[in-house]
Amino acid sequence: MRVVCKFISGAAIEPALRHLGESNETDYSPLKMEKEYFVYSLLLIKNRIDYLVAPENELPFSAPSVLFELIDGRLPNNWSMRITSTASDYKILNDSFGITSIIGYSSLTQDFKHYTGLIERDPFELRKFYGEIKQLYSQD
């Protein structure tokens, strides 16, 4: 999946779609306007989808899909899905943050320790992320 960034401000997110304190002033400036990004997972959060992206020279993070224009919607063949409410370890994501499903590379959807390590910037899990995404998109 590939997208182009069209907005870097929370002002582009309709108030009804905002989560976790997002406002007009929310800054997504690690993203660059008109820059193309690979998407490494989809987070289905209540009434919106967030993309996991990794801007150049930045750590990976999730950003609302409304900030982007989809230019290639094909999903990699080896992606998998996790419905958070049906998995005891992932259930906290649904209960605390409204994340209902995760679609993405295998370690993210099958290994909760990897998911939390990526969010917490654990060096081991970050290396694992970069290794998996390199394999994922070198097959294109």
Secondary structure in CASP SS format (residue, H / E / C, confidence):
PFRMAT SS
TARGET T0000
AUTHOR 0000-0000-0000
METHOD secondary structure of the structure
MODEL  1
M C 1.00
R E 1.00
V E 1.00
V E 1.00
C E 1.00
K C 1.00
F C 1.00
I C 1.00
S E 1.00
G H 1.00
A H 1.00
A H 1.00
I C 1.00
E C 1.00
P H 1.00
A H 1.00
L H 1.00
R C 1.00
H C 1.00
L C 1.00
G C 1.00
E C 1.00
S C 1.00
N C 1.00
E C 1.00
T C 1.00
D E 1.00
Y C 1.00
S C 1.00
P C 1.00
L C 1.00
K C 1.00
M C 1.00
E C 1.00
K C 1.00
E E 1.00
Y E 1.00
F E 1.00
V C 1.00
Y C 1.00
S E 1.00
L E 1.00
L E 1.00
L E 1.00
I E 1.00
K C 1.00
N C 1.00
R E 1.00
I E 1.00
D E 1.00
Y E 1.00
L E 1.00
V E 1.00
A C 1.00
P C 1.00
E C 1.00
N C 1.00
E C 1.00
L C 1.00
P C 1.00
F E 1.00
S E 1.00
A E 1.00
P E 1.00
S H 1.00
V H 1.00
L H 1.00
F E 1.00
E E 1.00
L E 1.00
I E 1.00
D E 1.00
G C 1.00
R C 1.00
L C 1.00
P C 1.00
N C 1.00
N C 1.00
W C 1.00
S E 1.00
M E 1.00
R E 1.00
I E 1.00
T H 1.00
S H 1.00
T H 1.00
A C 1.00
S C 1.00
D C 1.00
Y C 1.00
K H 1.00
I H 1.00
L H 1.00
N H 1.00
D H 1.00
S H 1.00
F H 1.00
G C 1.00
I E 1.00
T E 1.00
S E 1.00
I E 1.00
I E 1.00
G E 1.00
Y C 1.00
S H 1.00
S H 1.00
L H 1.00
T H 1.00
Q H 1.00
D C 1.00
F H 1.00
K H 1.00
H H 1.00
Y H 1.00
T H 1.00
G H 1.00
L H 1.00
I H 1.00
E C 1.00
R C 1.00
D C 1.00
P H 1.00
F H 1.00
E H 1.00
L H 1.00
R H 1.00
K H 1.00
F H 1.00
Y H 1.00
G H 1.00
E H 1.00
I H 1.00
K H 1.00
Q H 1.00
L H 1.00
Y H 1.00
S H 1.00
Q C 1.00
D C 1.00
END
